[in-house]
Amino acid sequence: MSTEERLNQMRGYKATLSNPNVSEEAKQNAQAMLNEIGGDRPRDELYEARGDQNKDPMRVSAGLKAAQHNPGVTEGGKQRAAEEMQERHVPEE
């Protein structure tokens, strides 16, 4: 299985975990599958696999933190940035 295919599987399992309409049993199964295929941080792994020099994960994290304090960002944008930070395991300050 290619890296991209595995990462797409990981994304699907992560979506299952965050879906409020999914049963607890299905969420437990998704978490077990996620652990089995290698973790829960597909973005970082995809960045490394592609060698994408345009998006440094550190700079992305810094941008997400900045969005939390920017008065020009909508509440919805701040919420999405907070969710993204949580997915990336970025500590909030």
Beta strands, then each sheet from edge to edge (+ up, - down):
end
